[in-house]
Amino acid sequence: MSNATALRLFNTLTKTKDDFAPIDAKNVRLYVCGPTVYDFAHIGNARPVIVFDVLFRLLRHTYGDAHVTYVRNITDVDDKINERAAQRGISIRELTEETARIYEEDVAALGNLPPSVTPRATEHIAQMIAMIEQLIAAGHAYAAQGHVLFNVSSKSDYGKLSRRSVDEMLTGARVEVAPYKQNAMDFVLWKPSEASLPGWDSPWGRGRPGWHIECSAMAGQYLGETFDIHGGGIDLQFPHHENEIAQSEGAHHGHPLAKLWMHNGFLQVEGEKMSKSAGNFFTIRDLLADWPGEVLRFNMLRTHYRQPIDFTFAGLKESWKTLERWYEVTEPLVDPAPDGEFFAALADDLNTPAAIASLHQADEMALAGGLGFLGFSNVQLKIASKAKVDTVAIADAIAARNAARKAKDFQESDRIRDEWLAKGIVFKDGPQGTTWEIKK
């Protein structure tokens, strides 16, 4: 273990920031919820990937690369996947393989290390069935009309992670009213599948797992009954993470699922909730077409992970300028920087803004080492600079055009479009916002 400053992390479960003490310093274990692969990941999905990549790097630095196991799953069985495959007229396997591949390419372009293990839900059905059987045997679940449901009333401390009232939980979970439920809050562990849908044989008939049981089973398979850290976005705190706790503790005689829970804050775009109807919905792939992955990554890390982030094009422009200025004086290194202010900031609950601030005063070697440690290489930025296209100016123009359209000033909107068309840049409006390409 490194002699670095003691690592302190905020635990969502206890609402306190405490010294981190792993269960086993020779096997530090981290689980983070991964994507449901039915569509391209949006920029909000990128935040937990980047945040927990930095944590992964810090744990490896502290305890040694060989002593940290990072699991990030892929959910490849889900009703959204079934619906999207039907809409596109392709097989479910074709959809999930294509979407998973694109996801892996996109998060790699953002400078993230691959996790130690990337399990797929469809490859762990046996473990899910076994866990459901354990829950039934322990009195925490029941079978009804081809379904198996978790009996929430059997878990006296249900709700301890999100600390919500029953009314708030009913609203937040968007519970399904069904005659086979004993309690409105009970959630599905297993459900029947029609012949046209993915399904597996089980003691309760041909069916497929509920979403929550998937993560519990995969985490248990690779990290054991109790592991060190479970991470994800704050949007997953309830009901997903709450239900993971209930299932895993119910199946494992009350043993905690994770000692420490970490959640990154929400992401907005230009001060508004991201949505397709607002025209500010951007996938990672959309943004990578216009911005180097290193700029997107740096822009994320300038805000503390637990705080909400306002993802703006002005911020991206500022991030690009900072990285360009730093890359002019140094080549980022892959070796960690010496311990000091930089690592002290990271050890204080992943305070990346403070770590980045320390680099502004750092000498060339510390700057290079700090950037390398945070996952920057400058390769992508150099490629973008050689493209001879001012992508920052294009992004500004798109933002100005969107503002004009929002104000119903279509004359100005058309003027901006035509001005850039004359420069050989074509703006393309679609359901996920405006993208651009070089005129052929």
Number of C-alpha atoms within 10 A of each C-alpha: 12 12 8 14 16 16 20 18 21 20 20 17 16 13 10 11 13 16 14 18 13 16 13 12 14 13 17 23 26 26 27 22 21 20 19 21 23 24 18 20 23 18 21 21 18 21 23 23 25 24 24 26 20 21 18 23 19 21 23 18 17 20 18 17 13 10 17 22 19 24 23 25 22 22 22 25 25 17 15 14 21 21 13 16 18 13 9 10 10 12 13 21 15 10 21 22 14 15 20 21 11 18 22 13 12 20 21 14 18 23 21 22 15 14 18 13 13 14 21 18 23 18 10 15 21 14 18 25 23 13 23 28 17 19 26 18 13 14 14 21 25 21 19 14 12 16 20 26 25 29 23 21 13 14 16 9 11 17 20 13 20 17 14 14 10 12 9 10 17 15 10 12 13 10 14 13 11 10 10 15 21 15 15 15 21 21 22 21 25 25 20 21 17 10 9 7 14 18 19 16 14 16 10 16 16 17 21 26 25 20 21 20 26 25 29 24 25 25 28 19 14 16 20 13 20 18 23 21 21 23 25 24 23 18 13 15 20 18 20 16 24 18 24 22 22 27 28 27 20 26 24 17 12 14 14 17 26 23 18 21 23 22 23 22 19 17 22 19 18 16 11 12 14 19 15 13 10 13 16 20 20 22 19 23 20 19 16 16 13 18 21 23 26 23 26 26 24 27 21 26 24 18 18 18 25 18 12 14 23 18 21 15 17 14 18 21 19 16 21 21 14 14 17 16 11 19 18 8 11 17 19 24 20 16 12 18 18 13 13 13 16 23 25 20 20 22 24 20 22 25 21 25 17 20 24 21 14 19 19 11 10 15 10 15 15 22 25 25 23 26 28 19 21 25 23 26 19 23 13 18 20 13 11 17 13 9 10 8 13 11 18 18 11 17 21 14 18 22 18 15 21 19 14 17 15 13 11 11 13 14 11 16 20 13 12 17 18 15 13 16 15 10 10 13 18 18 20 11 11 10 13 17 19 19 18 18 13 11 11 6
